[in-house]
Structure formats: structure tokens, C-alpha cells
Amino acid sequence: MSEVFQISLSDWHFFLEKLAVEWDVFVPVKINQFIDYKLYNSNYPIQYNQPLPVTPLKTFFLPFQENVVFSRSFHNKKLIVGVPSCDLQALNLLDEIYLEETSPDPIYRKNRENTVLIGTDCHTIRTSCHCMSYGIEPFPTANADLNLVSLNDSILLTVYTSKGEALIKQYPEYFKNVLPDKEKLELAENRRSATLRMLEEQNPDLPDYSTTGDLVLHAGEEIWQKYARTCVSCGACATICPTCTCFLLIDRPDFEKVRQVDACQYPGFEKIAAGEDPLHRKSVRFKNRYLCKYVWKPERFKSIACTGCGRCIDGCIGKINKNEIFLELSQQA
């Protein structure tokens, strides 16, 4: 499809304001030193083409806590603006898990159906970004309905799916089929090239996804004990990860069932009858997370379980940088 529209920044904001009357429109805004999604408000300065919202995209489809019997949250139509490529790629794995043909998750499916995703090119990077190490480019190539690039006073909006096209056609007063300026297209392409160069220079020695799996599988216990020393078992790395989806199903009176996010780094995560717990030791839990993401998930699914967003690095209270683990393992190999 890939039709490109160019509109003024002011018209774009008028469009968001009009859409927000009937839709839940989420936009990335700066809160203190972080960027996160907020319901659209004309007073918020939207952060375009900046990585990375604190909240992973999965939260819009799999809330941290939800009553799966009586929940009606999927009735709301959502537009999510400014989704980075790493989060969009994470949907590949989530869709494999929750839209599996024999037993699809009805709430996840409805949330996906009722949401329009507007991806965004990343024009800057953070020190923890490493999407390219795992074969993901810092601009959307999959799972976005539309893609947005902000260039000074203009917005370039590229149509990727029929869902994105349908939304555009509902508001012809804002989106006229006018070819974008050649200079704008060239500028957008130059910005992409610059981001690619920055990522290549930042992570020249980081092993790729498949190699990392081999390194993790054959690593000795010493390295897990070394890096687990500062782990406080808070579970932030898993709960903030765009592909981790472990959950508890809690029974409540009157047939209520609450699905709540769980994390493999929590003590007692694998505790079973008679008090047995295969992951009792912290270093074993720590190793288990990387085995899951780089070894076991690839054995079960086609999609990768780490997209290089770096949230687990940024959110770690113990200041554990998983890339340092993998670099050390690659040097030992």
C-alpha cells in the first residue's frame, strides 16, 4: 500500500483532537526525564520520533491486571501514536502466543482488532538501544497500520494496512492525496540513515540473537552468580519487557477470574506442591530468564523474544546490563 501523505503539524493536531472525541488517543509525552503514553491533550507537547516510551506496547493488549470474565476494556477504540519499531516487532511473538488458531485469547484479539497503531522512525537512540543487533531496523517494517515522521512543521504519514487506510479515508478534510515534497522525503531518508549509523557504532561487538542463544546455553554458572549479585528480584526486567507475558490467574468469588502479570524473577515463581521450588536460588532464576528468551522461546516460536529495546537495562534497580553479560560470554567463547 505505502501511500504517503504530507500534512501540516497544526492540521495533524486538529485531526488528533477530533478523533479523541470518540477514540482513546494515546500519544508519547515527556514526563520528567522519561517519555510515556498519555491520553491526548492539546496542552501536552508530543514527543515525535524519540525512543522509547516507558510503557511497553503489550500493556494495551495485555493489561497488568484484568478481570478476564467481566472486563469490557476492549470495547474502546484506540489510536496509539509513536510506537517504535522494537515494540511493533514484539507483537510478532505476542500474536503467535495469543492468536494461536486452536485457542486464541478473545480479549487480546479484540484489543488488537480495535487498535490502530501509528509507528514512528527513531531519530535518536539511547545508550541501551540495540535493535539492529537482532536484525530489527529503527523504523517500522511490520505491524504498524501507519507510520509517522515529524519534519519541522510537517508530518509525513505512510499507509501500511487497510485499517490505516480506512482511518485516513474517514477524515478526507485532513488527508488530501497530495504528493509530499521531495525534500521532505529525502530528509526522512537521511534521518533513517543517520540513526542506522549511530546504532552500528554503538554496538559493534554485540552478538546476534542466534549466537546469544548458543552462548547462554553453554555458559557456566559462575557468570550468572556474578551478575545476579546485585539483582533484587523486583521483576522489573520481565514486567517492562515487550515480549514477556507470564501471568497468574486468580480466582475470586462469583466466578471472577483476574489475570495478573507475573515475573520469573519473583521469589516463588515456580514454587510447587510440598514447597519445592526449582528456581529457589536467585542466580538460577536469573539464568532462567535468558534461557527462556534466547533458547526456549526460539525452540517453540518463529518470532524472536528480545527486540533490543533496552528497557530491562534502563529499569534494573541493580544496574545489570545484559549486553555486558553477552559481551563477556562472547569474549570467553
C-alpha positions, 0 to 999 in steps of 0.5 A: 500500500505505502501511500504517503501523505504530507500534512501540516503539524497544526492540521495533524493536531486538529485531526488528533483532537477530533478523533479523541472525541470518540477514540482513546488517543494515546500519544508519547509525552515527556514526563520528567526525564522519561517519555510515556503514553498519555491520553491526548491533550492539546496542552501536552507537547508530543514527543515525535520520533524519540525512543522509547516510551516507558510503557511497553506496547503489550500493556494495551493488549495485555493489561497488568491486571484484568478481570478476564470474565467481566472486563469490557476494556476492549470495547474502546477504540484506540489510536496509539501514536509513536510506537517504535519499531522494537515494540511493533516487532514484539507483537510478532511473538505476542500474536503467535502466543495469543492468536494461536488458531486452536485457542486464541485469547478473545480479549487480546484479539479484540484489543488488537482488532480495535487498535490502530497503531501509528509507528514512528522512525527513531531519530535518536537512540539511547545508550541501551538501544540495540535493535539492529543487533537482532536484525530489527531496523529503527523504523517500522517494517511490520505491524504498524497500520501507519507510520509517522515522521515529524519534519519541522512543521510537517508530518509525513504519514505512510499507509501500511494496512487497510485499517490505516487506510480506512482511518485516513479515508474517514477524515478526507478534510485532513488527508488530501492525496497530495504528493509530499515534497521531495525534500521532505522525503529525502530528509526522512531518508537521511534521518533513517540513515543517520540513526542506522549509523549511530546504532552500528557504532554503538554496538559493534561487538554485540552478538546476534540473537542466534549466537546469544542463544548458543552462548547462554546455553553453554555458559557456566554458572559462575557468570550468572552468580556474578551478575545476579549479585546485585539483582533484587528480584523486583521483576522489573526486567520481565514486567517492562519487557515487550515480549514477556507475558507470564501471568497468574490467574486468580480466582475470586468469588462469583466466578471472577477470574483476574489475570495478573502479570507475573515475573520469573524473577519473583521469589516463588515463581515456580514454587510447587506442591510440598514447597519445592521450588526449582528456581529457589536460588536467585542466580538460577532464576536469573539464568532462567530468564535468558534461557527462556528468551534466547533458547526456549522461546526460539525452540517453540516460536518463529518470532524472536523474544528480545527486540533490543529495546533496552528497557530491562537495562534502563529499569534494573534497580541493580544496574545489570546490563545484559549486553555486558553479560553477552559481551563477556560470554562472547569474549570467553567463547 
